[in-house]
């Protein structure tokens, strides 16, 4: 499941909790909507945490010679 599925589950829960005005005897649609909204939020947050954790990180090292002193200068930068 990803970020999109978390949003989808949350929206289905919103629709069940607030938009439908149907009475069903065997299930409480309002409670089911609230449960789906909570589950969708949890899926969204967990997927977002994993997505941000998996960002590629590249360390770039560049060696240059400083023209003023003639010394080698090594610069390290992190690129995403």
N, C-alpha and C positions, 0 to 999 in steps of 0.2 A: 504494500500500500504506500502511496505517496502523498504529497501535499494536495494534489487534486482530489484524491479519494477522500481525504479528511474534510475538504471543503464540501464535496458532494454529500457526504453523510450528514454534515452539519446543516446543509440546506434542506435535505429531506426531513430532518428533525424539525426545522423551523416550519416547514409546510404542514407537517403532522400536528405540531403543537398549536399553531396560530391560524392557519389558513383553512383547514378543513372544519366543516361544521356538521360532520357525520357522526351519528351515534351507532356504535357497534357494541353488541352485548358481551362479546367474548374477549375484547381487548380495550384498554383505555388508551386512546390515541394521543391524548395530551401527555400522559406519562411516557409513552413510547417515544414521542417527539423529544421530550426533555432528555431521555436516555440517549437517543441518537445524537442530539446536539452535544452532549458531554463526550460521547465516544468520538465524534468527529473532531472536536477540539483537541482531545488527547492525541488522536492520530496525526492531526496537523502539527502539533507542537513536537511530537517525537520525530516525525518526518523532517521537519525544519531543522531540528537539532542534528540529525544525521547528515542532512544536506550541507549544513554549514561546517560540520566536522570533516567532511570528505573533500573539501576544496583543495585542489592541487596547489602545492607550494613548491616553488622552484628557487633554489639558491643559486645566484649568479655571482661568479667571482671574476673580476676584471683586474688585470695587471697593466699598469701604465707607468711610464717614466715621467717623473716630475721635471719639467724643463728648467725650473729654477735651481733645483739642487742636484739633479741627475740621479736621484734615488728612485727605486721601484716602489710604487704605491699599489697596494692591493685593496680593492673595494669590494665589499660583500653586500649584496642587496637581496631582499626576498621579494619575489614576484608571484602574484596570484593569477 
